[in-house]
Amino acid sequence: MNCKTLDISKTYLVTGAAGFIGFYLSRNLLEQGCRVIGIDNINDYYDVDLKYTRLEQIKSYEKFIFFEGDISDKSLITNLFKEYRPNVVINLAAQAGVRYSIENPDAYIQSNIIGFYNILEACRHYPVSHLLYASSSSVYGANKKVPFEETDMVDNPVSLYATTKKSNELMAHTYSHLYKIPATGLRFFTVYGPLGRPDMAYFGFTGKYFSGEPIKIFNNGDFDNDLYRDFTYIDDIVEGIERLLSKPPVGEHNVAHKVFNIGNNNPEKLMTFIETLEKCLSNTLGREVIFEKVFEPIKPGDVPATYASTKLLEDAIGFKPKTSIEEGLQRFANWYCEYYKKK
């Protein structure tokens, strides 16, 4: 992406900077000469070594300042805003994962609700030119109309994680209305790629293969009615965010708040995705890779399909995600085998 589209005189605050999307976004901003303030609590929801690996790649940039801390710590967030006065805030810090929200709901309320409230309050007292924040495709619940459009009703979430993300959208709308904060919500659709999250299926499947364990597929073994997912490659996600950074929403009815889907607009059957991952690993290793598969019932909180309409995003920034799963998964397979020394 051409760096001239970004204002490098501004200070960008990225929460969740050691996370998957936060790392890639921070690195891109830094490569273009932007000043980036990063914050992350480095929690142990998944392997912290991966988070430190990401951080190591960006800590050397002169314009990167990193804080290890939690956005649910209000005094920390307030002091950070007071000292550094960020112009643009990208809130990517959140407790992720649909299934984990059933096991540990406290983490979701603490980070996704209280933490986001603290960010909004800081933006209120130390005004910013644009707040972007992570929502999720999970807000659509078991919506049967496809593709999912931003105007669809999202009042029936099927997981606490989805509930917190829907709450974020409502909170941002209200703060935009009351305090004139230009805010953009981003409904991400199944983001994947190198240095990704180990709790995601594609990453976990690969790990199971190398440890000689079967993979569990939660689709009832029903291939005719398989789960569909709109898999979106990390580079496409980051380009979408970057293009939106300099385009804060204009107030309509006193509310400068907009929500966009960021997805591939091309859902794949779960089994097709798995077969493609097997082929990509075969290419990397130079031998045939076949996962041992165990089929189980769909998990509570899972939805049958995700499918993004990307028309709003295209109209706003002239861009839609375009990386195929063949290309994206090959890059992941190459990275995984090198990082974990599997060649």
N, C-alpha and C positions, 0 to 999 in steps of 0.2 A: 504494500500500500504506500502511496506517495506521502512522504512526511509533511509535505506542504499543506495537507488537509488538516493537520493538527497544529494547534497553537502551542509551540514549545516554551513560550514564556509563562504558561500556566503551571500550577502545581496540581498533580493528580494524586488523589488518595485512593489506594486499592486495598480494600479489606479482603482477608483470605488470600494474601499475596503468595503464600507457600502452597496454596491449593492448586488444583489442576488448571482451571481457567485463569485464576489470578496470576499464576506464574507466567503463563504464555502472554497474557495481556501486559503484565509489568515489563517483561523482557522486550516486547515490541515497542512499548512506549519509550523505554530507556534507549533502545537502539536508534530511535528517531530524535534523541536529544532532550526528551522530556524529563522534568523533575518528578520523581515518584516517591511518595511516602507509602510504605507497605506495613500492614499489621496482620498478624496471624497468631493464634494461640497454640499452634503446633500440637493439637490434641491427638490422642492415640486411637481415634476411630479406625484408622488404618495405619500401616507401617510408616512410622515417623521418618525412617531413613530416606524414604522417597521424597518427603517434604524438605528434608535438609539437602538432598541432592538438587532439588529445584532451586532452593535458596542459594546454594553455592554458585549456581550459574548466573545469578543476578547481583549478588552482594558486591562484586568487584566494580560495578558501574558507579562512577563518581556521583551521579545525581540520584542514587538510591539510598533512602534512609529507612531502616527497618526497625519495627518495634515488635517484640514478642509480648502479646497481651490479648485480652478478650474484649470483643465489642460490647459484651454485657457489663463491663466495668465502666460505669458512666463517667467517673472522674477522669479515667484515662482518656476516654474519647473526647471529653470536653477540653482537657488540657492540650491534647494533640491538635484539635481544631484551633484553639486559642493561639498556640505557638506557631503553627505552620500555615494557617489560613488557606486550606486547599480551595482551588477554584472549581475543580471537578471531582466528584466522589463516585467511585464505582464499588458498590457494596456486594461483594461476592462471598463474604464470610457467612457461613450458615452450617447448621448440622444437616448433612445430606443423608439420603437414603430413605426409601419408602418403608422397607421391612423393619429396619432398625427403630423406626418411630413407634412401632408396636412394643418393642422391648424396653426402650428407654425414652419415654415421652418427655421427661424433665429436660433433657438436653435440647430438645426442639423449642420448647417454650423459652428457655434461657437465651439461646443464641438467636433463633429466628424471630422471636417476638420482642423480648426485652432488648436484645442487641440492636435490632433494627430500629426500635423506638429511640434508643440512644443516638443512633446515627441521624435520625430525623430531627431530634431535638438540637443536635449540634449544628445541623444545616439551617435550622431556624435561627439560632443565636449568632452563627457565623456564616452569613449567607453565601451560597455557592451559585455558580452559573448553570450547573447541571448536576443532578443526582441520577445515576443509573443504578439499578439494583436487580439482583437475580430473583426471578420468579421461576416457574417450572411448568412444563407440559402437564404435570400431574394435577393441576387445578381443574383440568377438563373432566376428571373423574372417569366414569364409565360412559361418557358421551358417545352416543352411537352415530351421530351425524359426522361424516368426514368429507373433506378435511376439516380439522378444527380451525375455527375462525375466532379472532379476538372479540367479536361481538356475541359469540355463543354464551349462553348462561353457564356460569361456573359456581353454582350454589350448592352442589352436591358432591363435595370431595369424599374420597373413599379411604383416605389415610390422614393421620395427624400431620404428616409432612406436608401434604397438599393443603391442609387447612391453614398451616402457618404461612404458606406462600400466598394463598388467597388473602389472608389477613394483611400481609405486607402490601399487596396492591391496594387494599382499602385504606390502610394507614397512609400510604404515599399520596393517594387521592385526596384525603382529608387535609394533610399538611400542605399539599400544593394549593388547595382551595383557601385555607386559612392564612398561610404565610408566604404565598406566591413562590414556592420552591418548584422550579422546572424539574420534573421527574419522569424518568422513563423506566418501565418495567420490562424485563426480558424473559419471556417464557422459553427456556432452553428445552430442546428435544434430544434426549439420550446422546450426550456428548462423549466422544471416544477419541483415542489416539495415543501416541507415545507419551510416557511419563504420566499416564492417566491414573484413575482411581482403582485400586485393587479390589474394591467392593463391587465394581461393575462386572456384569456377567462375562464379557469377552476376556477381561483380565483374569478373572477367577477360573474360567474354563482352561485358559492357557496354563495357569499354575497347576491345576489338577492333572493336566496331561503329563507335565514333567515330573510330577510326584507319583505318577502311576495310579491315580485315583479316577473313578468314573465322574463324569459331570452330571449334575442334576438339572433337568429341564422341566420347568414348571408350566407345562402346557397340556397336561392330561394325556400326552401321547397322541393327541388328536391333530393330525397333520392337515386335515381338511379345514379345520377351524383353528389354525395355528395363531399364536400371538403375532401381532405386527408392531414393529417399532420404526420410528423415523430417526434413524441414526445420523448424527451430525458430526462431521470431523472438526477437530479443535481449531484448525486454521481458519475454517469458515466462520466459526463462532467469534473468534478474535477479530476478524475483518469486519464482521457485522457490528460488533461493539465499537470498534475504532471509527467506523463511518458515522455512527450515531453520536459519538462524543461531542462533535462540534455542531450538532443539530438538536439543541434542546427544544422540547415542544412549546408551541405558542399557545397561550391561554385561550381556551374555548369555554364560555360560560364561567369565567373566573377561575378555571382549573387548567393549569399547564401540566397535564399528566397524560401520558400515553403508554399503552402496552403493546409490545410486538412479540409475535412468534419468531423464534430463530430455530428453524428446522430444515431438513433436507428436502421437504415436500415430495418425498419419494420413499414411502414406508416399505420395509422388507419383512418377509416372514422370518421369524426367529430361526427356523431350521435352515433357511437360505443363508442367513448371517453366519450360523455355525459352520456350515459347509464351506463358506468362503474363507472363514478363519482357518479351517483345516488346510485348505489349498495354499493359503499364504504362508502358514508355518511350514508346509511341505516345500514350498519354493525356497524359503530361507535355509532350511536344514538339509535340503538335497535328498530327502527321503519322504516316503508317504506318511502323513500324519492322519490318524483316525481316532477321534475321541471315543472312549467307552461311555455310553449314554444310559442314564436311568431317568425314566419319565415319571413325574409326580404331578399331583393336582396343583392348580393355580393357587398361589399364595394369597392370603388376605391382604387387601390393599393394592394388589396388582390390577392393571386394567387390560382389556383384551387388545386394544390398539392405540397407538399414538400416530397422528398424521397432521402435519402442520400446513396450514395455508400460509404462504409467505408473501401474498400480494401486498399487504400493508407495508411490509419491510421493503419490498422492491420499489413501491411507489415513493417511499420516503428517502431511500438512499441509493436506488439503482443497483441493488445487489441482492442475490439470493445464494445460499449455500449450494455448492456444485460438486464437491468431492465424492466420487463413487466409493462404495464400501470396499471394492476390490483394491483401489488405490490406498484408501485410508488404512485398511487392515494390513496391507503389505508393509506399510511404514511402521505400524505398531509391531508386527511380527519381527521385523528386522531389528527394531529397537529392543524389544523384550529379550531376544536371544543374545544380543550383545551385552545388554545391561546385566542380565542374570547368568551370563557366560554359559549359554546352552549350545553354542555351535560346536 
